[in-house]
Amino acid sequence: MASNSKVEPPCKCGNKEATKFLSYQDDEEGLLGVFCCECGKEWLKEDQIKGSSSDDFIRFHDNILLLNIRPQATDERFFVQYNRNKIENPKYSFDMIKAGDHIQWERWLYDHHAIVEKVDTDNNTINVIEYKKIDKLTVEVTRSKLIPEQETIRNLYCICYDDGVTDSRTLVLARARAWLGRREYNLFTRNCETFSVYCQIGTLISWQTVCFVGKFMRCIKATFLKTCWQSGKEVTVAEAVEGFLAGHRLKDLVPQATKGEHLKGAIAHSTTSDPINTALAQLPMEQPLKNISKQATNGTSMRNLIGAGIIIVMEGMAVKFDVEQLYAQRKQGGISRKDFLHNSIQKIIEGLFMAGFVITGSVFGEIAGGAIGSFIAPGSGTGIGIIMGSIIGGVVMGVPGKLIGTMLGRNVGRIISATIKYDDKLVRFKDVKRGDQIVMYGWFLHPRCHAIVTTVDKTNRKIKVIRNTYEKGVIEQWLDFIPPVYRVCYDEHERNSAERAVQIAQSKIGENKYNILYYNCKHFAYLCVAKYL
């Protein structure tokens, strides 16, 4: 907190007590800015503002600070669906992590986030600032030391933001240090992820929360539509969509606070593009669900079967959408092959468990709700009880389904992705170097062709490679650089130097020992680059 003095003119909320501001301090540059604890607005020195600024200012200890206009939910910068680089062997990869970085690692049911304050290579530790539980009831922003080799640090990632999105490392660290000792923890609006993203871009947002709330609303969508279908109630699809499926209704789930505004915008944005909403919008909007269900079947058992099918189809559509998004990230270089496989398997297993638990909860909820409704208001109360019981039962059971699916999916995904010995990630032409092991598209029956780069022709966008072929054995040839091309990832201690890899490859030119099982293009490339096979 700042010393006790007045701030003139006051913050937009009227706060003029310096003790109610958090100061962003740097040892070399001094005061960088302040954070108003009353309203959450941020005031920065002009040279620290990235993007839009305002004419509004305050004078804080003789420093003129401008209002930092944060990214809004409609701005491109706000939706920084960050990418990440996996730190396969942190002990040998500390050069990939720097002070001010946003890192993430897996825990059993969620991802934990922190800001790197210092990388201590002498002791193989990473000093971080993070939200941490200091006793059973208290969570506080504090300093910690991570030892990446410990089993508790699983799947460590360094979060990558697009150029121009994040603020300076100096400001990132100043923000993190200013929050030390703060205890305003909230599972949805101020958690470890919101803190880390805030330090990077100045906006409080948690994509884990957006995802969780989206899945919560998916349960409501599916169970409501399923129950209307089964019960034959005179409810049109349009009424269902308007009453329960509209994305903007999600805004009522979060508090009317500054930190909540960003979360509301993100949730509304994420549900606008929800494939389930899109599909529902294409249904015959004025036709009563009762009539639709009667056209499909007159039997209760068949209606129950179709109702369960609705949930499975909806969850399947959502999983398909999630996997497609992951694949798009993979093709854009946001995530690696292992990461894509790991997360895709997790999403599929999550979807299976959520669908199963939601169906089970919905069925038991219908029975209980119908019984309670009949007892309270015989006749009309039965239908209402069935609908409400189905929705509540589906949502309540959807939560453990999500948790169990996440826990199991992560472990299955980790086991399967671990079968890939060396990972690979998209590489752009400007980043290709001599000695790289790359993976290109060959043809339908040979979609992943491995080769060693020997020369890069920047002018003509060509690369000279050495590879092992079925027809001619080991050859050297010029190829056009046709994306997507992936580079195999090695820790420095695991691979030969670039020159050594090229020397080995060149020494094999003319060799014709190709064998699809034990000496194909991949085996040849590994032989050239990897120290340990």
Residue pairs with C-beta under 8 A, 6 or more apart in sequence:
1 18
1 19
1 20
1 21
1 22
1 23
2 18
2 19
2 21
2 22
2 23
2 34
2 60
2 61
3 18
3 19
3 61
4 17
4 18
4 19
5 18
5 61
6 16
6 17
6 18
7 15
7 16
7 17
7 18
7 21
7 58
7 59
7 60
8 16
8 58
8 59
9 16
9 57
9 58
9 59
10 16
10 58
11 21
11 36
11 38
11 39
11 41
11 43
11 58
12 39
12 41
12 56
12 67
13 36
13 38
13 39
13 41
14 38
15 21
15 36
15 37
15 38
15 39
18 60
18 61
20 36
20 37
20 38
21 34
21 35
21 36
21 37
21 60
22 34
22 35
22 37
22 178
22 179
22 182
23 31
23 34
23 178
24 31
24 32
24 33
24 34
24 35
24 44
24 171
24 174
24 175
24 177
24 178
25 31
25 32
25 174
25 177
25 178
26 32
26 170
26 173
26 174
29 170
31 45
31 60
31 61
31 63
32 44
32 45
32 48
32 170
32 171
32 174
33 42
33 43
33 44
33 45
33 48
33 65
33 68
33 171
33 174
34 42
34 43
34 58
34 60
34 65
35 41
35 42
35 43
35 175
35 178
36 42
36 43
39 258
40 204
40 257
40 258
40 259
41 67
41 68
41 258
42 67
42 68
42 70
42 202
43 57
43 58
43 60
43 65
43 66
43 67
43 68
44 65
44 66
44 68
44 171
45 63
45 64
45 65
45 66
46 53
46 64
46 66
48 167
48 168
48 171
49 66
49 68
50 164
50 167
51 69
51 71
51 77
52 69
53 66
53 67
53 68
53 69
54 66
54 67
54 68
54 69
56 66
56 67
57 64
57 65
57 66
57 67
58 64
58 65
59 65
68 202
70 202
70 203
70 262
71 77
71 78
71 201
71 202
71 203
72 78
72 262
72 265
73 79
73 261
73 262
73 264
73 265
73 266
73 268
73 269
74 265
74 269
77 165
77 201
78 203
78 205
78 262
78 265
78 266
79 266
79 269
80 161
80 162
80 165
80 197
80 201
81 207
81 329
82 102
82 159
82 160
82 161
83 159
83 160
83 161
83 329
83 332
83 333
83 334
83 335
84 104
84 157
84 158
84 159
84 160
84 334
84 335
84 339
85 96
85 157
85 158
85 160
85 336
85 425
86 155
86 156
86 157
86 336
86 338
86 339
86 423
87 93
87 96
87 97
87 148
87 156
87 157
87 158
88 423
88 489
88 491
89 491
89 493
89 494
90 97
90 124
90 126
90 148
90 149
90 153
90 156
91 124
91 148
91 149
92 491
92 492
92 493
92 494
93 491
93 492
94 119
94 121
94 124
94 126
96 158
97 103
97 116
97 119
97 126
97 158
98 116
98 119
98 169
99 116
99 117
99 118
99 119
99 169
99 173
100 115
100 116
100 169
100 170
100 172
100 173
101 115
101 116
101 158
101 159
102 113
102 114
102 115
102 116
102 158
102 159
102 161
102 196
102 197
102 199
102 200
103 113
103 114
103 115
103 116
103 126
103 128
103 156
103 157
103 158
103 159
104 111
104 112
104 113
104 114
104 156
104 157
104 159
104 196
105 111
105 112
105 153
105 154
105 155
105 156
105 157
106 112
106 154
106 155
106 410
107 154
108 407
108 410
109 403
109 406
109 407
110 208
110 406
111 193
111 208
112 130
112 192
113 130
113 159
113 192
113 193
113 195
113 196
113 197
114 128
114 129
114 130
114 144
114 146
114 192
114 196
115 128
115 129
115 130
115 172
115 173
115 176
115 195
115 196
115 199
116 126
116 127
116 128
117 127
117 128
117 129
117 143
117 173
117 176
117 177
118 126
118 127
119 126
119 127
120 126
120 127
120 145
124 147
124 148
124 149
125 145
125 146
125 147
126 145
126 146
126 148
127 143
127 144
127 145
127 146
128 143
128 144
128 145
128 146
129 141
129 142
129 143
129 144
129 176
129 177
129 179
129 180
130 141
130 142
130 144
130 192
130 195
130 196
131 139
131 140
131 141
131 185
131 191
131 192
131 195
132 139
132 140
132 141
132 142
132 144
133 139
134 140
134 142
138 183
139 183
139 185
140 181
140 182
140 183
140 185
141 176
141 179
141 180
141 181
141 182
141 183
141 195
142 180
142 181
143 180
146 153
147 153
148 156
154 414
155 342
155 414
159 196
159 200
160 334
161 200
161 201
165 200
165 201
166 172
166 200
166 201
167 200
167 201
167 202
172 199
172 200
173 199
175 198
175 199
175 202
176 195
176 199
179 195
179 199
184 190
185 191
187 209
188 206
188 209
188 213
188 254
188 263
189 204
189 206
189 209
189 254
189 255
189 257
189 259
189 260
189 263
190 204
190 259
191 206
191 208
191 209
193 206
193 207
193 208
193 209
194 204
194 205
194 206
194 209
194 259
197 203
197 204
197 205
197 206
198 204
198 205
203 262
204 259
204 262
204 263
205 262
205 263
205 266
206 263
207 266
209 263
210 263
210 266
210 267
210 270
212 402
213 250
213 253
213 267
214 267
214 270
214 271
214 274
215 354
215 398
215 402
216 395
216 398
216 399
217 250
217 271
218 274
218 276
218 314
218 315
218 318
218 354
219 354
219 358
219 394
219 395
219 398
220 244
220 391
220 394
220 395
221 244
221 245
221 276
221 280
221 314
222 310
222 311
222 314
222 315
222 358
222 394
223 311
223 358
223 361
223 362
223 365
223 390
223 391
223 393
223 394
223 395
224 240
224 244
224 245
224 387
224 390
224 391
225 237
225 240
225 245
225 280
225 289
225 310
225 314
226 307
226 308
226 310
226 311
226 362
226 390
226 394
227 307
227 362
227 366
227 386
227 387
227 390
227 391
228 235
228 240
228 289
228 387
229 289
229 292
229 293
229 303
229 306
229 307
229 310
230 293
230 300
230 303
230 304
230 306
230 307
230 366
231 383
231 386
231 387
232 289
232 290
232 293
232 294
232 303
233 289
233 290
233 383
233 387
234 288
234 289
234 290
235 288
235 289
235 290
236 285
236 286
236 287
236 288
236 289
237 280
237 283
237 284
237 285
237 287
237 289
237 292
238 285
238 286
240 280
240 289
241 277
241 280
241 281
241 285
245 276
245 277
245 280
247 267
247 268
247 270
247 271
247 272
247 274
247 277
248 268
250 264
250 267
250 268
250 271
251 264
251 267
251 268
253 267
254 260
254 263
254 264
254 267
271 277
274 318
274 321
275 317
275 318
275 320
275 321
276 314
276 317
276 318
279 317
284 292
293 303
293 306
296 302
296 303
296 306
297 303
297 306
304 363
307 362
308 359
311 355
311 358
311 359
311 362
311 394
312 355
312 359
315 351
315 354
315 355
315 358
316 351
316 355
318 351
319 347
319 348
319 350
319 351
322 347
323 344
323 347
323 348
326 335
326 340
326 343
326 344
326 347
327 340
327 344
329 335
329 340
330 336
330 337
330 339
330 340
330 426
331 426
331 484
332 426
333 425
333 426
333 427
333 428
335 343
335 425
336 423
336 424
336 425
336 489
337 420
337 423
337 424
337 425
337 486
338 417
338 420
338 423
339 417
339 423
341 413
341 416
341 417
341 420
342 410
342 413
342 414
342 416
342 417
343 413
344 413
345 409
345 412
345 413
345 416
345 417
346 406
346 409
346 410
346 412
346 413
347 409
348 409
349 405
349 408
349 409
349 412
349 413
350 402
350 405
350 406
350 409
351 405
352 405
353 401
353 402
353 404
353 405
353 408
353 409
354 398
354 401
354 402
354 405
355 401
356 401
357 397
357 398
357 400
357 401
357 404
358 394
358 395
358 397
358 398
358 401
359 394
360 397
361 393
361 394
361 395
361 396
361 397
361 398
362 390
362 391
362 393
362 394
362 397
363 390
363 393
364 393
364 397
365 389
365 390
365 391
365 392
365 393
365 394
365 396
366 386
366 389
366 390
366 393
367 389
368 389
368 393
369 385
369 386
369 387
369 388
369 389
369 390
369 392
369 393
370 382
370 385
370 386
370 389
371 385
372 385
372 389
373 381
373 382
373 383
373 384
373 385
373 386
373 388
373 389
374 381
374 382
374 385
375 381
376 385
377 384
422 488
422 489
422 490
422 526
422 530
423 488
423 489
424 439
424 486
424 487
424 488
424 489
425 486
425 487
425 489
426 483
426 484
426 485
426 486
426 487
427 436
427 438
427 485
427 486
427 487
428 483
429 461
429 481
429 483
429 485
431 487
432 438
432 453
432 456
432 463
432 481
432 485
432 487
433 453
433 456
433 498
434 453
434 454
434 455
434 456
434 498
434 499
434 502
435 452
435 453
435 497
435 498
435 499
435 500
435 501
435 502
435 529
436 452
436 453
436 487
436 488
436 498
437 450
437 451
437 452
437 453
437 487
437 488
437 490
437 501
437 525
437 526
437 528
437 529
438 450
438 451
438 452
438 453
438 463
438 465
438 485
438 486
438 487
438 488
439 448
439 449
439 450
439 485
439 486
439 487
439 488
440 448
440 449
440 451
440 479
440 482
440 485
441 447
441 448
441 449
441 482
441 484
442 448
442 449
448 522
449 467
449 521
450 467
450 488
450 521
450 522
450 524
450 525
450 526
451 465
451 466
451 467
451 521
451 525
452 465
452 466
452 467
452 501
452 502
452 505
452 525
452 528
452 529
453 463
453 464
453 465
454 464
454 465
454 466
454 476
454 502
454 505
454 506
455 463
455 464
456 463
456 464
457 463
457 464
457 478
461 480
461 481
462 478
462 479
462 480
462 481
463 478
463 479
463 481
464 476
464 477
464 478
464 479
465 476
465 477
465 479
466 474
466 475
466 476
466 502
466 505
466 506
466 508
466 509
466 528
467 474
467 475
467 477
467 521
467 524
467 525
468 474
468 508
468 514
468 519
468 520
468 521
468 523
468 524
468 525
469 475
469 514
469 521
470 514
470 516
472 512
473 510
473 511
473 512
473 513
473 514
474 505
474 508
474 509
474 510
474 511
474 512
474 524
475 509
476 506
476 509
488 525
488 529
490 529
490 530
493 531
494 530
494 531
494 532
495 501
495 529
495 530
495 531
496 504
496 528
496 529
496 530
496 531
501 528
501 529
502 528
504 527
504 528
505 524
505 528
508 524
508 528
513 519
514 520
526 533
527 533
